[in-house]
Amino acid sequence: MSNPPVYTTSQGCPVSDPFSTQRISVDQKGYQYAPPTGPLLLQDFKLIDSLAHFDRERIPERVVHAKGAGAYGVFEVTDDITDVCSAKFLDTVGKKTRIFTRFSTVGGEKGSADSARDPRGFATKFYTEDGNLDLVYNNTPIFFIRDPTKFPHFIHTQKRNPATNLKDANMFWDYLTANPESLHQVMYLFSNRGTPASFRKMNGYSGHTYKWYNAKGEWQYVQVHFISNQGVHNLLDDEAGKLAGEDPDFHTGDLYKAIERGDYPSWECYIQTMTLEQSKKIPFSVFDLTKVWPHKDFPLRHFGRFTLNENPKNYFAETEQVAFSPSHTVPGMEPSNDPVLQSRLFSYPDTHRHRLGTNYSQIPINCPLKSGVFAPHIRDGAMVVDGNLGGTPNYAGAYNCPVQYAVGAKASGSKPDEKYEGEVVPFHWTVVDYDFYQPKMFWKVLGRTEGEQESLVKNVAGHILSADEFIQDRVFEYFSKAEPIIGELIRKEVHKLSPRKDSPARL
């Protein structure tokens, strides 16, 4: 560095020596070696400034998606879908929007291995002219739950036993086998798709159903797919374990190095659409997060492409502090009545306020770039850095009335809006036979590629070896709900790896 900066305190006061401390000097007569040995002085702000910040420089890690990597990029509209969505950033073919994407594992802590068998988060923030849009997706098109009250219970069982502080196979499988709607996602997770080879080489899926409106107010249900132009590549279980030991941060480094050398990863963007009338005729609920929409009935429609081409300058300031939420949306896009999605609308901003602070949206990575923010009643709180709207009154009224945003009638077109009327009732989904139809079809899809079904059986068997035998028996029954042969194959593999006294009779 030709002109290095002058070292200062946090308040900009120049410091001559960053490593010295202020102490009381003592009489050195009679000592062969006698540095000042008196007490430190509280007035040494340089020291106190450094230590006080050091004590507070770690913020709470995310409860889920704790470990991740991110990059900036650009989204470009490739196809006209204004008949489906009126969002401004989609209104012209060729239009470009700056984005930031964060990839992550779901269940592991910040120090966990990138190659763990775990779903991957795939969240993208679009800095549009109508404010920030967050598409908060995963690399799997389905999920483990469809009742939001189950989410804390489910996540706790995937983390650590409160007594041993160890991952616990009994906890893991006790929950899953007691909630068989999870089977579709669990089969996906324990196939080779559960260990992606790279963040660059996996797809992203909305999973949830959304509602998108066109300029006429006509709406359709929508699901979104990000398809990797690098192809989808996965690791075998042994490969993933080896990588976890040799290079636990491989995925993080792989993304960073690819962008640094100009090998910019990109994804094609597609939607599936479904009308309200079509949703009434399918054999599952359009709000069920454990189901996929068959492509033959709801084909993919291309609408864009995004490319990641810029690494963050500072990991903490950008990747660690980026705050995504499905409630961060723009006109033309709304959540559906998917109950898990509805609960995320509250939970995500709530955790940001806890983890990052009340004014997390003022952190540069989270600030809208193109649109002005005018919310005079959302003021004050910790860490205000944007001027706080100066002397503008902190309420909305006749004196302080901004221009109203023009919104078209939502149901002015040919597609009627949803209407609900009835009593308030406690509700959770009932398991039905169709819950196991799509897992059965997924087993058949795995059978099209040599070794895929065998990998699923091997991966599950290896994971449940440390579980109690009665839990193992429930796992065999759990997978048999999709296809009896799956449970039987897993049983045989477990008994081969850890024979039981009764294994010959049971087989």
N, C-alpha and C positions, 0 to 999 in steps of 0.2 A: 504494500500500500504506500504510494508516494507521499501522501499527506494524511497520516493517521489522525483520527479525531482526538481531542483532549478528553481524557476520562473525567466524568462528572458524577455527582449524586443524581438521584431521580428528579431533583428540582433544577438540574442544569448547572449547579455550582461546580467549578473546576476543582479537581482533586490532584494534588501533586504526586501522591503515592497511594495507589489503591490497596496496598497490602499492610500499611502501617496502622497501628491502633494507639489511641491516647491513653497513657497510664501515668500514675504518680511515680516520679523518679525517687530513688533512695540513695542514701550515702553509700558510695561504692568503696570506701576505704577498707582495706583488709581483705577484699575479695579479689581472687585471681581473675574471675569472670563474673561480672555482675551487671546484667542488663537491668533496666527498670523493672522491679518486681512488685510494685504497688498495684492496687486494684485498677480495673478499667474505669473509664469515666463515662457516665451516662450522656454527657454532652457530645460524645463522639458520634455525630449524626451519620457520618459515612458508614460506620460499622452497624449502627442500629438500623439504618435505611436498608442495608444489604441483608442483614439477618431477618428483619421483619418481613421483607418481601420473599426471601427464601422459604420462610415458614408457610407462606401462603401461595406459592407458585404452582401448586397442583390443585386442579379443580376436580370435582367428582367425575369419575369416568361414567360413560353412558351405562345404564343398567343392562341394556342389550345393544348390540352393534358397537361395543366398546373399542374394538380394534379395526382400523380401516385406513384406506389410502384414497387420495382424491386428486383431481386435476381439473383445470379449466378447459373449455372448448367452445365449439360453435355448433348450433343447430341450424339446419337449413330446410326450408319447406321444399319438397320435391314434387308433391302432387296436391291438387286442389281438393280439399275436403270441407269447403265452406258450406256445403249442403248438410254437414253433420255438426260443425262447430264454428261459432262466430268469434272465437278468441282472436284478437288483433294480430298476434304474432304468427298466426296461421293464415292470414288473409291473402297472401300473395306468394305464388310460386317463386322461389329464389330468395325469399326474405330470410335474413339470418338473425339469430339471437344468441347472445353470449350465455354460457352455461357453466355450472360447476357440478361435477359428479363425484360422489363418494361411494366407494365400495367397502364392504365390511363383512366380517363374520358376525354371527348373531349371538351365540351363547357364551363365547369365551371372553376372558378378561383381556386387558390391553397387552399383557405379555404372552398371550396364547399363540399357538402356531397358526400361520396363515392357511396351512394345508389341512386343518382339522375337518373331520366330517361334520358339516354344519351348513345350514343355508347361508347364502350370501346376500347382504343388503346391496341394493343398486338404486341410489337416490340421486336425482338430478334437479338442480335449481336453475330455472329459466329466468333471466333478468329481462322481463318483457316491459313494453311501454305501459302496460296496465298493472304494473307491480310484479312481485315475485310469484312464480308458479313453482311449486315443489311436487314432483312426481316421485313418491317414496315407495319404491318397488323392491322385489326380491329376485333372485335368480331361479326361483321355482314358481310355477304358475298356480300353485295351491298352497294351503297352509295347514297347520295342525289343528286349529280350532275354528269354530264359527259362532261360539258364545263368548262375548267379551269378558264376562266375569271369570272365565276359566284362565285368562291370560296370565295373571300373576301366579296362579297355582302351577300352570304348565312351565313357566320360565323357572320357577324355584326348583322344580324337579330336574331341570336340565343343568342346574348349577351345582352347588356343593352341599353335602350333608351338613346340617347345623351342628352335629356332634363331632364328626370326624374331620370336617372341612375337606373332604375328598369327594370327587365325582362318584356317584352311587348308582350302579346299574339297577338296583331294586327300585329306587325312586324313579329313575328314568322310565322303566318298563311298567311299573305299577300304574303310573298315570296313563301312559299311552294305551295299555291294554284295557283299562277301565273306560276309556273314551275312544271307541273304535272308529269314530268319524275321522280320526287322525291317520288311518291306515294308508290313504292315498299318498299323503306327504311323507310318511315314514318309508314307504317303498321307494319313493323318489330319493329320499335322503340316503338310504342304505344301498341303493344302486351306485354305480360309479359316478353318477351325476352329483352325488353328495360331496365329492371332493374335486372341484374344478382345478384345472392345471394352472390357470392364470385368471386374474380379473379381466384381462383383455379378451379371454376366450370363453366367455359365458354369456348367456342371454339375460335379459331383464323382463319381468312380467309385472303388470299391475296387480294381478291376483284378484283384487277387489273389482267390483262393478262400479262404474261412474255414470253420471248423466251429463251429456254434452248437448248444448243448444245451438241451433243455427240462428241467423238474423231474424227469421220469422217467428221465433219462439218454439219451433218444433224441436223435440228432443228425442234422443235415443239412448239406450244403455250402451256403454262402451267399455271394452277392455283393451289394454295397450300392451304391445310386445316390442321389445328392443332386441333385434337379432344381430349377433356379432358378425362382422365382416371378416374376422379372423378365424371363423369357425368355432365350434364348441369342442373343447378338449378337456378330458378328465384324467384323474390319476387313479391307478389301482390302489387298493388299501395299503399294500406293502410300499408302494412308491410314496404315498402320502406320509406314511410313518417315517420313512427314511428322510424325507425332506424336512419333516418337523424337527428331526434331530440335527440335521446338517445345516439347514438354513431356514429357521422358523419364520423369517421375514421375507421369504422368497417372493410372494405375490406383491408385496409393497415395493420391493426393489425392482421387480420385473416391470411394473407399470412405470415407475420413475425413469428407469434406464431406457425403456422403449421410446418415451416421449423425448428424452434428452438427445437420443440419436436420430430423431426425426421420423421414427416409425410410429406414426400417429394412429392409435386404434380408433375404429369407427363402428357405428351400429346403424342398421336400417330400422326405421320406425313404422310400425303397423298398428291398425286398430281392427277390432272386431266390433260389429254393431248388432244390436237386437232391439226390436220395437217392443212396446208394452204388450201388444197383442201376441207377439211371438213368445214373450216371457211366460205367458199364461199356458202355453202348450208344451213346454219342455218338461222332462220328467224329474227336474230338480229345481230348487229355488235359485233365481238369478242373484240372490243375495247370499248364497252359500259359498264361502271362501274355500271350501274343500273340494270344489268341482271346477272342471275346465269346460269351456264351450267347444263342442265339436267343430273342427274346422270345416268339415263338409257341409254343415248347416249354417255356420257363421264364418265365412272365409275371411282371410286376412286382406286388408286394404292398405296399401303403402301410402305414407304421407310425409315422410321426412327422413333425414339422416343427420346424425351428429358425430362429431370428431373431437377427440381430446388432444390438444396440441400445446398445452402450457402447464408446466409443473408449478405448484405453489412456491412462493418465495420463502415462506415460513410455515412449517407444519402446524405449530400450535395456533398461530393467529388465524389460519385459514381452515385447514382440514379438521383440526380438533374443535374449533369454535363454530363451524358451520352448523346451522340449525335448520333441519327439515321438518315439515309437517304437511300432511294432506289437507289441512285447513288453510294453508297458504295457497290460494287459488286465484283465478282471474275470471272476469265475465265470460260466459260461454261454457264454463266447466263447473260442475257441482258434484258433491258426493251423492251416492245412492243411499238407500236405506239399509245397506249392509251393516249389521249391528257392530261388527268388529271395526269396520271403517269409521262408523259414527263415534265409537269410543276413542279411536286414535285422534279424532279431531280435537278432543280435549287433552288427551294424555301427552301428546307430543309437545305442544307449546308449554304445558305445565312443567314438564321435565326441563325444558330449556330455561324457564324462569328460575327453577331451582339450581340448575347446573351452571348457567352462564349469567343469570341476573335478570332483573325486571326488564331492563332495556336491551335484551339480547339482539333485537332487530336493528339497533344502532351500531353494532359491531360491523366493520366494513364488509366482511364476507357475506353478511346477511342483509345489508342495505339494498333497497331497490335502487337500480342504477339509472333507469330511464324515466321513472314516474316520480312525481313529488308526493311526499307523505303529508297529509293534512288531517290529523285526528286530534283536535285541540283538547278533547277530554282525556286523552291518554297521555299524561304528562308526569313529570317529576320522577321520583324513585332514584335508585342508585345508578350511578355512572351515566348521567345524561351528558352527551357530548355533541349534540346537534343544534344547540342554541335554544331548544325547548320552546320554539315558536315565539320567542320574545315576549312582547306584551299582548299578544293575541288572547282574548278571553278564553278561559278554559271550559267552555261549554258551547253547545250549538243552539243558536236562537236567532231571532229576527235581526239582531245587531251583527251577528257573526254567522250569517247563513251562506255557505259556499254554493257554487253552482251544482245543481243536482245532476247526477248521472242518469242519462236516458236509458231505460230498460224496456225492451219489448215484452209484450205479454207472453208468458211462458207457454200458454196453451192455445195460442191464437191459430195454430196450424191444424193439420189433419190428425195429429197424434195427440190424444187426450193426456192430460196430466194425471199423476197418481192421486187417488182420493182415499182417505182413511176415516173410519168412524167406528167407535166401539169402546168397550170398557178397558180400563188399565188392568192388565193381568201379568202375573209372573210367567215367564216363558223361557224354555230352553228347547233346542232342537231334539226331536225324537229320532233315534237311529232307525233307518229303514233299509230294506234290501238294496235299494239303488246306491246306498253309500258304499257298497262293495263292488258295484259294477265297473266303475272307472278304475279302481285298483286292479281288477281282473284284466281289463283292457290294457293297462300299463304293463302288467306281467307279459302279455302277448307281444307288446311293443318291444320289451327287452329281449324276447325270444328271437327277434329278427336279426340280432347281432350276436355273433358267437361269443360266449363267455359271460354275457351280461346277466343272465339269470343266475348262473353259478356264482358270480360275484356278489349278488344280492344275498344269496343263501349264506355264503362264507362270511360276509360282513356282519350280518345279523347274528350268526352263531358265535362269532368271535366276541361280539359285544356283550352277549348275555351270559357268557361263561361265568362271570363273577356274580351273577344274580342267584338268588335262592332258587331251588328246584321248582317250588310251586309258582314262582314268577316265570320261570322258563316255560312251564306247562301252559301258562296263560299266553305267553308269546306264541307258542305253536298254534294255539287255538285262534289267536288274533289274526295271524297271517292266513290261516285256513279259511277265514271268512271270505277272502278274495278268491282263493282256489285251494282246495284241500291239499294238493300236491306241494304247495309252498310250505305249509306248516310241517308236512311230513319230511320234506327235504331238510328243513332247518333242524327238526328233531334228530334226524339221523346224523347230521353234521355235529351237533352238540354232543350227542352220545358217543360219537367217534373221538371227539376231542377230550371229553370228560365222561367216561363210561359210568353208568349207574348200575346198581345191582339188578334193577328190574328192566334194563334196556333190551335184552333179547325178547322178553315177553311183550314189551310194548311195541316192538318193531315187527 
